[in-house]
Amino acid sequence: MANDAFKWNERLEIELPVLELEWEAYRLEERAAILEYWEAIRGRIPDRIMKLERVINKKQALLFEEDDFERSCQLNSEIAELASRINDLHIWYRINQEIETRRHSG
């Protein structure tokens, strides 16, 4: 059941939750299974971020040496897209903390 609540996101290269119901509408067992599945995915996010950072570093090195304006613009655009992915991954990584806080306080 838990993996049915997730869908592959090509841009971020991880599965993301796609819950059809409000969180509280799921049975306790379903919520626990979803959280367990998400925690496994979430645990891979830092590695995904580091991989993207390495790609950014390589592109920045190319940009530093690039003399062609159009190619520089292309590299800048690629770097910005990768940075946006990293930002989105950071947001998804923090989501579990919000769920855990609500789960323990509610």
C-alpha positions, 0 to 999 in steps of 0.5 A: 500500500505504501508504495502506491502513495508515491510516484517517480519524479523524473526531475528530482530522480526520487519517488514523491508522495501523492496522497489521495486523502488527507493525512488524517484520513489514512488508518494508523497502519497505513500512515506508518507504512507510508512514513517508513517508505518515505523515510527510505526515500528521504535517506537517499536525498543527501546523496542525490544532492551531493551528486547534483552539487558535483555536476554543478561544480564541473559546470562552474569550472567549464563556465569559468573557462568558457569564452563563448557567450552563448555557451556561457548562457547555456551553462548558467541555465543548466547550473540554475536548473540543477540548483533549483533541483537541489532546493526542491530536494532540500524542501522534500527532505524537511517535510518528514520533520514537519510530519514527525512534529505534527505526529508527536504533538497531535 
